[in-house]
Amino acid sequence: MHRRHLLKASMALAAYTGLSGTGLLAAQAMAATADGDAEPFSFDLLQAQARQLATQGYTDRKQVLPPTLANMTPQQFNAIQYDPKHSLWYDNKGQLDVQFFHVGMGFKLPVRMYSVDAAKQQAREVHFHPPLFRYDNTGVDTKQLKGDLGFAGFRMFKAPELDKHDILSFLGASYFRAVDSTGQYGLSARGLAIDTYARKREEFPDFTKFWFETPDKESTRFTVYALLESPSATGAYRFDIDCQAQQVVMAIDAHVFARTDIEQLGISAMTSMFSCGTHERRMCDTIHPQIHDSDRLAMWRGNGEWICRPLNNPATLQFNAFADNNPKGFGLVQTDHEFSSYEDTVDGYDKRPSLWVEPTTNWGEGAVSLMEIPTTGETLDNIVAFWTPKQPVKAGDALNFGYKLYWSALPPVGTPLARVHATRSGMGGFTEGWAPGEHYPDVWARRFAVDFKGGGLERLPEGTGIEPVVTVSSGKVQDFNILVLPDKGYRVTFDWHPTSDSVEPVEMRLFIRTQDRTLSETWLYQYFPPAPEKRKYS
């Protein structure tokens, strides 16, 4: 399945976040939701199972769905509602509960669900039965729903809205999402990425089984285990999930077993959308000033350096790798939460959460990888970021990665230095105050403005000399200006001029300092020059 097909299928469910707490009970009383026979379970057993599966050939378990499910429209699929009275922990009457997604449309894999008794180290399967769901206004012919079709995924609810608004969901391949206090979904994470930008077709591993430990009645923490399978790898995952008031925090213990040699392995992969922003206006011919789920890739490198890399919607697919050793963290961040920046009353881009990764084990050498895919709109995710180990992955390898995921408005940590507040770009080659188009030179120029705020900039004595340190991979930069912003930050502007006809991307790097003291994090940017015939003005 192509990336965009899979993401489009997942996006069809983006608006499906509400379930009614009322409705008729099933005509016939159901047994307990977890109605399977007791079988041994522990995380050690799950790891052993994943390790054993990696020595065997891959079996594609996607099923042929009955026509009534295979031919559904997204609207019909979204209309299928899980009956909350059959939710996994309904009888617990606690702070958390789990409900399941129906199979249908492109969601053909029968994902198996289990309830775990941690004290007894036993699990019981939750089998699919049509009475678990409500099919009103769906067009589903329930007579075609024969046998155990499994589930497509699950989602978590938190009191006091245990049957209305979910706070996290796992659905499709190994994709999952969570919200912060706004309750607004945004970018997604993945259990594993394989060959995202490689010399072969990308692989989308699947979570094929989940096990749930029942939490204490008053707890907002719970543990879920997952088995991952794909042609190239298997995996055993433990998610310790803390559903806090302002954010969701997931502590993940991932054990990956390679079935084959893997050209490119992506750990803690995340996907997002960037259509346009203050510096990239190519696709912003709408009523909205900006359209994006995330505006930057933020990195806290192993050497302590903080990096801000604004995202792009390039004209051609771009892949960048930022080498590091034992990174302290990275993530796709939505820093701007002002409604006026988006003027959007439908999709809530001002409420989108950020996603931050904090390694909890030694990750060693590798790179934070970033892929940016051209997109013409906001319905398809076009940004992918993940960690790629430097050491090649060979068949038979066993890898372990520990990390935490923070789903929150902003990352839980930040640099004490000044941060990049905004990036803007536009026509260059003229003096500010003149109307653009007057007194242009005969060579094309592009102006960049980078705003820095915080980090003590507001306490610098008046007249302090601020020096921008800029490097570019090609062309030249000139016409620097340091401007004091009304809220005590600083704006650095400069013009980039081409020195050849090359249309290769220009890598830019900027930070500010005073004498020998660094004042800010590092701004990285990738600029795409236009073709030479477009560089002269009439």
PyMOL commands that set and color helices and strands:
alter all, ss='L'
color gray80, all
select helices_A, chain A and resi 3-11+43-53+67-70+74-79+84-86+90-92+130-132+142-144+339-341+349-351+457-459+532-534
alter helices_A, ss='H'
color red, helices_A
select strands_A, chain A and resi 39-40+81-82+96-101+112-117+122-126+133-134+153-158+166-171+175-178+188-190+193-194+206-213+221-229+233-243+248-258+265-272+274-276+291-292+296-300+306-310+318-325+329-333+354-359+365-372+383-389+398-408+419-427+446-453+467-472+476-484+490-497+506-514+517-518+522-527
alter strands_A, ss='S'
color yellow, strands_A
deselect
rebuild
show_as cartoon
